Amino acid sequence: MNPAINHLHPYPFEKLARLFADLKATDLPNISLSIGEPKHQAPEFVKQKLVESLQHLSTYPTSKGLPALRLAIADWLKQRFQLHTIDAETQVLPVSGTREALFSFVQATIDRSHNSGQPYVVMPNPFYQIYEGASILAGATPYFYNCTPENNYLGNLDNIPADVWQQTQLLFLCTPGNPTGAVIPMEQLKKLIALSDQHDFIIASDECYSELYFDQAPTGLLQACAELGRHDYKNCVVFHSLSKRSNLPGLRSGFVAGDSRILDSYLKYRTYHGAAMPVQHQLASIVAWQDETHVEQNRQLYRQKFDLFLDELGQLLPLQKPDAGFYFWLKVDDDERFARHLYEKANITVLPGCYLSRDVSQNHAQGNPGQNHVRMALVADMNQCEQVIKRLKRIL
């Protein structure tokens, strides 16, 4: 077996199961706020298109995807991020969900023979654990930058030494952030692009929560490139998905877009990897990317739930509305004890923040920035959210 597997951390939900192993929850039905799995209804017109396309079950999909899907994605990107141009043929690649793509992208891009010593993949802390696991299995070393209240959960990348940047091959961004909801501003994205030019590393921006916002649409990495006149998107790629935007996590549909040189090699890798999106999923994805009405309706549901929690629980819990996304990143005295208390007394599941981050001691980054936070995903329907509020009022 690949010895790097032994260096992988247990997934957060495996740790959560162990945390609750000795507890007996109350008889109330469980309400899970721990997993970022959207529970709003999938759009009916997408489901209908999927059903209409089932004859394609007898068709092998291509790794590059249908031209019509790439064109729909390119049109959406141009409208959403004010891009002057993006080539559907060379700068867009459909993928079978961004979790798969984030993992395989690291395997395709890390060059273990380059530079002296082991290459770095720089990533936020807390983070989506795929970044770390993919880096370890690709033979790279994760280098964490802590996202804390003091830096508005954006991390202070100025504190990363030049010698680390020199050995960095890939920088992961997550904007809006999981779990913090922080949105990276335009000027910081431009600064990171300049840093990429200086040290020649790839920037991979995970933007899967970009369509769940309250007032102002978050800026994207390709948008920053466009403002700089970099229409080749050199060394920049973005990851987007229909899972959160359109409540379609089971469709496993997303895309990677950006630098055509990178995507050309990544497509070659994917041809061998064998993760092509089924044709019927591609056809359903086209109609999803072409419609914004259901996306705005989805945003409105999340706005209502955030407002409800803030109004009803704002005096009991230090709730802070995020920039975007569907998580509360809640400060508590002891994250594991808080999670156990909610599970045992109210059968509500939340995720301790320390499971989403790592203890670090490097330069100006110290400790575990997720510790004494919990992630609450407002994915349950309104009725369940109202039940959560009643239960929390009773036990807090």
SESEMAR-668498 format. One record per residue (C-alpha): residue number from 1; y, x, z; residue in one letter. Coordinates in Angstrom, 1 decimal, padded with zeros to 4 digits. Example, Ala and Ser with C-alpha at 12.3 -4.5 7.8 and 13.67 -1.06 7.14 Angstrom:
// SESEMAR-668498
1, -004.5, 012.3, 007.8, a
2, -001.1, 013.7, 007.1, s
// end
This chain:
// SESEMAR-668498
1, 000.0, 000.0, 000.0, m
2, 003.6, 001.0, -000.5, n
3, 004.5, 002.8, 002.8, p
4, 008.0, 001.4, 002.6, a
5, 006.6, -002.0, 003.5, i
6, 006.1, -000.7, 007.0, n
7, 009.9, -000.2, 007.3, h
8, 010.8, -003.9, 006.5, l
9, 012.1, -005.9, 009.4, h
10, 010.5, -009.3, 010.2, p
11, 012.4, -012.2, 008.5, y
12, 014.9, -014.0, 010.8, p
13, 012.8, -017.2, 010.9, f
14, 009.7, -015.3, 012.0, e
15, 011.8, -013.9, 014.9, k
16, 013.0, -017.5, 015.6, l
17, 009.4, -018.8, 015.8, a
18, 008.6, -016.1, 018.3, r
19, 011.7, -017.0, 020.3, l
20, 010.6, -020.6, 020.7, f
21, 006.9, -019.8, 021.2, a
22, 006.8, -020.5, 024.9, d
23, 009.1, -023.6, 024.8, l
24, 008.3, -027.2, 024.6, k
25, 011.1, -029.1, 022.9, a
26, 012.2, -032.5, 024.0, t
27, 010.6, -035.5, 022.2, d
28, 013.6, -036.1, 020.0, l
29, 013.1, -035.5, 016.3, p
30, 014.0, -031.9, 015.3, n
31, 017.2, -031.3, 013.5, i
32, 017.4, -027.9, 011.9, s
33, 020.7, -026.2, 011.5, l
34, 019.1, -022.8, 011.1, s
35, 018.2, -022.6, 007.5, i
36, 020.8, -022.7, 004.7, g
37, 018.8, -025.2, 002.7, e
38, 021.1, -028.0, 001.3, p
39, 019.9, -031.5, 002.2, k
40, 022.4, -033.5, 000.1, h
41, 020.9, -035.4, -002.8, q
42, 020.3, -033.6, -006.0, a
43, 022.3, -035.1, -008.9, p
44, 020.4, -037.9, -010.6, e
45, 021.4, -036.8, -014.1, f
46, 019.9, -033.4, -013.5, v
47, 016.6, -034.9, -012.3, k
48, 016.6, -037.2, -015.4, q
49, 017.1, -034.2, -017.7, k
50, 014.3, -032.4, -016.0, l
51, 011.9, -035.3, -016.5, v
52, 013.0, -035.6, -020.1, e
53, 012.2, -032.0, -020.7, s
54, 008.6, -031.9, -019.3, l
55, 007.1, -031.5, -022.8, q
56, 008.3, -027.8, -022.4, h
57, 005.6, -027.2, -019.8, l
58, 003.5, -026.0, -022.8, s
59, 006.2, -023.4, -023.7, t
60, 006.5, -019.9, -022.5, y
61, 010.1, -019.1, -021.5, p
62, 011.9, -015.9, -022.6, t
63, 013.3, -013.5, -020.1, s
64, 016.7, -013.8, -021.8, k
65, 016.9, -017.5, -021.5, g
66, 018.0, -020.2, -024.0, l
67, 021.3, -019.4, -025.9, p
68, 022.6, -022.9, -024.9, a
69, 022.2, -022.1, -021.2, l
70, 023.9, -018.7, -021.5, r
71, 026.7, -020.4, -023.4, l
72, 027.1, -023.1, -020.7, a
73, 027.2, -020.4, -018.0, i
74, 029.8, -018.4, -019.9, a
75, 032.0, -021.5, -020.4, d
76, 031.7, -022.3, -016.7, w
77, 032.7, -018.7, -015.8, l
78, 035.7, -018.7, -018.1, k
79, 037.0, -022.0, -016.7, q
80, 036.2, -021.3, -013.0, r
81, 037.4, -017.7, -012.8, f
82, 040.1, -017.7, -015.5, q
83, 038.3, -015.1, -017.6, l
84, 039.8, -014.3, -021.0, h
85, 036.4, -013.7, -022.4, t
86, 032.7, -013.3, -021.5, i
87, 030.0, -012.8, -024.1, d
88, 027.1, -015.2, -023.6, a
89, 024.9, -013.0, -025.6, e
90, 025.3, -009.7, -023.7, t
91, 027.1, -010.4, -020.4, q
92, 025.1, -013.4, -019.0, v
93, 021.5, -013.5, -017.9, l
94, 019.8, -016.5, -016.4, p
95, 017.5, -015.8, -013.4, v
96, 014.9, -017.7, -011.4, s
97, 017.2, -018.1, -008.4, g
98, 019.4, -015.4, -007.0, t
99, 017.1, -014.4, -004.2, r
100, 014.6, -013.1, -006.8, e
101, 017.4, -011.6, -008.9, a
102, 019.1, -009.8, -005.9, l
103, 015.8, -008.2, -005.1, f
104, 014.8, -007.2, -008.6, s
105, 018.3, -006.0, -009.5, f
106, 018.1, -003.3, -006.8, v
107, 014.6, -002.2, -008.1, q
108, 016.1, -001.8, -011.6, a
109, 019.3, 000.0, -010.7, t
110, 018.4, 002.5, -008.0, i
111, 017.9, 006.0, -009.4, d
112, 015.9, 008.0, -006.8, r
113, 016.2, 011.2, -008.9, s
114, 020.0, 011.2, -008.9, h
115, 022.1, 013.3, -006.5, n
116, 020.8, 015.3, -003.7, s
117, 019.3, 013.4, -000.8, g
118, 018.5, 009.7, -000.7, q
119, 020.8, 007.2, -002.4, p
120, 022.8, 004.7, -000.3, y
121, 023.1, 000.9, -000.8, v
122, 026.2, -000.2, 001.1, v
123, 026.1, -003.7, 002.5, m
124, 027.8, -006.0, 005.0, p
125, 026.6, -006.4, 008.5, n
126, 025.6, -009.3, 009.2, p
127, 024.0, -009.8, 005.9, f
128, 021.4, -011.6, 003.7, y
129, 018.2, -009.8, 004.5, q
130, 017.2, -009.5, 000.9, i
131, 019.8, -006.8, 000.4, y
132, 018.2, -004.6, 003.0, e
133, 014.6, -005.2, 002.1, g
134, 015.2, -004.6, -001.6, a
135, 017.0, -001.3, -000.9, s
136, 014.2, 000.0, 001.3, i
137, 011.5, -000.9, -001.2, l
138, 013.6, 000.7, -004.0, a
139, 013.7, 004.0, -002.0, g
140, 017.3, 003.8, -001.0, a
141, 018.9, 003.8, 002.5, t
142, 020.9, 000.8, 003.6, p
143, 024.4, 001.7, 004.9, y
144, 026.0, -001.1, 006.9, f
145, 029.7, -001.9, 007.4, y
146, 030.3, -004.3, 010.3, n
147, 032.1, -007.6, 009.7, c
148, 033.8, -008.6, 012.9, t
149, 036.6, -010.8, 014.1, p
150, 038.8, -007.7, 014.3, e
151, 038.6, -007.2, 010.5, n
152, 038.5, -011.0, 009.7, n
153, 034.8, -010.6, 009.0, y
154, 035.6, -008.6, 005.8, l
155, 034.5, -005.2, 007.1, g
156, 036.6, -002.1, 007.0, n
157, 035.3, -000.1, 004.1, l
158, 038.1, 002.4, 004.5, d
159, 036.1, 003.8, 007.4, n
160, 033.2, 004.8, 005.2, i
161, 033.3, 008.6, 004.6, p
162, 033.7, 010.0, 001.1, a
163, 030.4, 011.8, 001.3, d
164, 028.6, 008.4, 001.8, v
165, 030.5, 006.9, -001.2, w
166, 029.4, 010.0, -003.2, q
167, 025.8, 009.1, -002.7, q
168, 026.2, 005.4, -003.0, t
169, 024.7, 003.8, -006.1, q
170, 025.2, 000.1, -005.2, l
171, 027.6, -001.8, -003.1, l
172, 026.7, -005.4, -002.0, f
173, 029.5, -007.9, -001.4, l
174, 028.9, -011.4, -000.3, c
175, 031.9, -013.7, -000.8, t
176, 032.1, -016.2, 000.7, p
177, 030.1, -014.5, 003.3, g
178, 026.7, -015.5, 004.7, n
179, 026.9, -016.2, 007.6, p
180, 030.6, -015.7, 008.3, t
181, 032.1, -017.7, 005.4, g
182, 034.8, -015.0, 004.9, a
183, 036.3, -014.8, 001.4, v
184, 037.3, -011.3, 000.1, i
185, 040.8, -011.4, -001.2, p
186, 041.8, -010.4, -004.7, m
187, 043.6, -007.2, -003.7, e
188, 040.5, -005.9, -001.8, q
189, 038.3, -006.6, -004.8, l
190, 040.6, -004.6, -007.0, k
191, 040.6, -001.7, -004.4, k
192, 036.8, -001.7, -004.4, l
193, 036.8, -001.6, -008.3, i
194, 039.0, 001.5, -008.1, a
195, 036.6, 003.0, -005.6, l
196, 033.7, 002.3, -007.9, s
197, 035.5, 004.1, -010.7, d
198, 036.1, 007.1, -008.4, q
199, 032.5, 007.4, -007.2, h
200, 030.6, 005.7, -010.1, d
201, 028.6, 003.0, -008.2, f
202, 027.7, -000.5, -009.1, i
203, 029.3, -003.5, -007.3, i
204, 027.0, -006.5, -006.9, a
205, 028.9, -009.5, -005.7, s
206, 026.7, -012.4, -004.3, d
207, 028.9, -015.4, -004.8, e
208, 026.4, -018.2, -004.3, c
209, 028.6, -020.1, -001.8, y
210, 031.7, -019.9, -004.1, s
211, 031.8, -023.6, -004.9, e
212, 031.7, -024.8, -001.2, l
213, 035.3, -024.5, -000.2, y
214, 037.9, -026.7, 001.5, f
215, 041.3, -026.2, -000.3, d
216, 041.5, -023.1, -002.4, q
217, 038.7, -021.9, -004.7, a
218, 037.5, -018.4, -003.7, p
219, 038.3, -015.4, -005.9, t
220, 035.4, -013.7, -007.7, g
221, 034.7, -010.1, -008.7, l
222, 034.9, -010.8, -012.5, l
223, 038.2, -012.6, -011.9, q
224, 039.5, -009.4, -010.3, a
225, 038.2, -007.4, -013.3, c
226, 040.0, -009.8, -015.7, a
227, 043.3, -009.4, -013.9, e
228, 042.9, -005.7, -014.3, l
229, 042.2, -006.1, -018.0, g
230, 038.7, -004.9, -017.6, r
231, 036.9, -007.3, -019.9, h
232, 033.9, -005.1, -020.1, d
233, 033.4, -005.7, -016.4, y
234, 032.4, -002.0, -016.0, k
235, 030.0, -001.5, -013.1, n
236, 030.5, -005.0, -011.9, c
237, 028.0, -007.9, -011.7, v
238, 028.1, -011.3, -010.0, v
239, 025.3, -013.5, -008.8, f
240, 025.6, -017.3, -008.9, h
241, 023.2, -020.2, -008.2, s
242, 022.8, -024.0, -008.5, l
243, 021.1, -024.1, -005.1, s
244, 024.3, -024.6, -003.0, k
245, 026.7, -025.7, -005.7, r
246, 024.5, -028.6, -007.0, s
247, 022.0, -029.1, -004.1, n
248, 019.2, -027.8, -006.3, l
249, 017.4, -025.1, -004.3, p
250, 014.0, -026.1, -005.7, g
251, 015.1, -025.7, -009.3, l
252, 015.3, -021.9, -008.8, r
253, 018.1, -021.5, -011.2, s
254, 021.0, -019.0, -011.1, g
255, 022.4, -016.2, -013.2, f
256, 023.7, -012.7, -013.2, v
257, 026.8, -011.8, -015.2, a
258, 029.0, -008.8, -015.9, g
259, 028.7, -005.3, -017.3, d
260, 026.6, -005.6, -020.5, s
261, 025.2, -002.0, -020.2, r
262, 023.7, -002.8, -016.8, i
263, 022.4, -006.2, -017.9, l
264, 020.8, -004.7, -021.0, d
265, 018.6, -002.4, -018.9, s
266, 018.1, -005.1, -016.3, y
267, 016.8, -007.5, -019.0, l
268, 014.3, -004.8, -020.1, k
269, 013.1, -004.6, -016.4, y
270, 012.9, -008.4, -016.2, r
271, 010.8, -008.6, -019.3, t
272, 008.1, -006.7, -017.4, y
273, 008.9, -008.3, -014.1, h
274, 007.9, -011.7, -015.5, g
275, 010.3, -014.0, -013.7, a
276, 011.6, -016.0, -016.6, a
277, 013.0, -019.5, -015.8, m
278, 010.9, -022.4, -017.1, p
279, 012.4, -024.0, -020.2, v
280, 012.6, -027.4, -018.5, q
281, 014.6, -025.9, -015.7, h
282, 016.9, -024.2, -018.1, q
283, 017.6, -027.5, -019.9, l
284, 018.3, -029.2, -016.5, a
285, 020.6, -026.3, -015.5, s
286, 022.7, -026.7, -018.7, i
287, 023.8, -030.2, -017.7, v
288, 024.4, -029.1, -014.1, a
289, 026.7, -026.2, -015.1, w
290, 028.6, -028.6, -017.5, q
291, 029.5, -031.1, -014.8, d
292, 032.1, -030.7, -011.9, e
293, 032.2, -034.2, -010.6, t
294, 029.0, -033.9, -008.5, h
295, 030.3, -030.5, -007.2, v
296, 033.5, -032.0, -005.9, e
297, 031.6, -034.8, -004.3, q
298, 029.4, -032.2, -002.6, n
299, 032.4, -030.3, -001.3, r
300, 033.8, -033.6, 000.1, q
301, 030.7, -034.2, 002.1, l
302, 030.9, -030.8, 003.7, y
303, 034.6, -031.3, 004.4, r
304, 033.8, -034.5, 006.2, q
305, 031.1, -032.8, 008.3, k
306, 033.2, -029.9, 009.3, f
307, 036.1, -032.2, 010.3, d
308, 033.7, -034.3, 012.3, l
309, 032.3, -031.3, 014.3, f
310, 035.8, -029.9, 014.9, l
311, 037.1, -033.3, 016.1, d
312, 034.1, -034.1, 018.3, e
313, 033.1, -030.7, 019.6, l
314, 036.2, -028.6, 019.4, g
315, 036.9, -028.9, 023.1, q
316, 033.3, -028.0, 024.0, l
317, 032.6, -025.1, 021.6, l
318, 034.8, -022.4, 020.1, p
319, 034.3, -023.7, 016.6, l
320, 036.3, -021.9, 013.8, q
321, 036.4, -023.4, 010.4, k
322, 035.3, -020.7, 007.9, p
323, 037.1, -019.8, 004.7, d
324, 034.3, -021.4, 002.7, a
325, 030.5, -022.1, 002.8, g
326, 028.6, -024.4, 005.0, f
327, 028.1, -022.3, 008.2, y
328, 029.8, -022.2, 011.5, f
329, 029.6, -018.6, 012.8, w
330, 029.9, -019.6, 016.5, l
331, 030.7, -017.2, 019.3, k
332, 028.5, -017.7, 022.4, v
333, 027.7, -015.8, 025.6, d
334, 024.1, -015.0, 024.6, d
335, 022.9, -016.0, 021.2, d
336, 019.1, -016.1, 021.9, e
337, 019.6, -018.0, 025.2, r
338, 021.9, -020.5, 023.5, f
339, 019.4, -021.1, 020.7, a
340, 016.6, -021.6, 023.2, r
341, 018.7, -024.0, 025.3, h
342, 019.5, -026.2, 022.2, l
343, 015.9, -026.2, 021.1, y
344, 014.4, -027.0, 024.5, e
345, 017.0, -029.6, 025.6, k
346, 018.0, -031.2, 022.3, a
347, 015.4, -030.1, 019.7, n
348, 018.2, -028.7, 017.6, i
349, 017.5, -025.4, 015.8, t
350, 020.2, -022.8, 015.2, v
351, 019.8, -019.1, 014.3, l
352, 020.7, -016.3, 016.7, p
353, 023.2, -014.0, 015.0, g
354, 021.5, -010.8, 016.1, c
355, 018.6, -011.7, 013.7, y
356, 021.0, -011.5, 010.8, l
357, 022.4, -008.0, 011.5, s
358, 021.5, -004.6, 012.6, r
359, 022.4, -002.3, 015.5, d
360, 024.5, 000.6, 014.0, v
361, 026.1, 003.7, 015.3, s
362, 027.9, 005.3, 012.4, q
363, 031.5, 006.4, 012.3, n
364, 033.7, 003.5, 013.4, h
365, 030.9, 000.9, 013.2, a
366, 029.1, 000.4, 016.5, q
367, 026.7, -002.1, 017.9, g
368, 025.2, -005.3, 016.5, n
369, 028.1, -007.5, 015.1, p
370, 025.9, -010.6, 015.0, g
371, 025.0, -010.4, 018.6, q
372, 026.3, -013.3, 020.7, n
373, 027.0, -015.4, 017.7, h
374, 024.8, -018.2, 016.3, v
375, 024.7, -019.5, 012.7, r
376, 024.9, -023.3, 012.4, m
377, 024.3, -024.6, 008.9, a
378, 025.9, -028.0, 008.4, l
379, 023.2, -028.9, 005.8, v
380, 021.9, -032.1, 007.6, a
381, 023.0, -035.5, 006.4, d
382, 025.9, -037.3, 008.1, m
383, 023.6, -039.4, 010.3, n
384, 021.8, -036.3, 011.6, q
385, 025.1, -034.5, 012.1, c
386, 026.3, -037.4, 014.3, e
387, 023.0, -037.2, 016.2, q
388, 023.6, -033.4, 016.7, v
389, 027.0, -034.1, 018.1, i
390, 025.7, -036.7, 020.6, k
391, 022.9, -034.4, 021.8, r
392, 025.3, -031.4, 022.2, l
393, 027.8, -033.5, 024.2, k
394, 025.0, -034.5, 026.5, r
395, 023.6, -031.0, 027.2, i
396, 026.6, -028.6, 027.0, l
// end
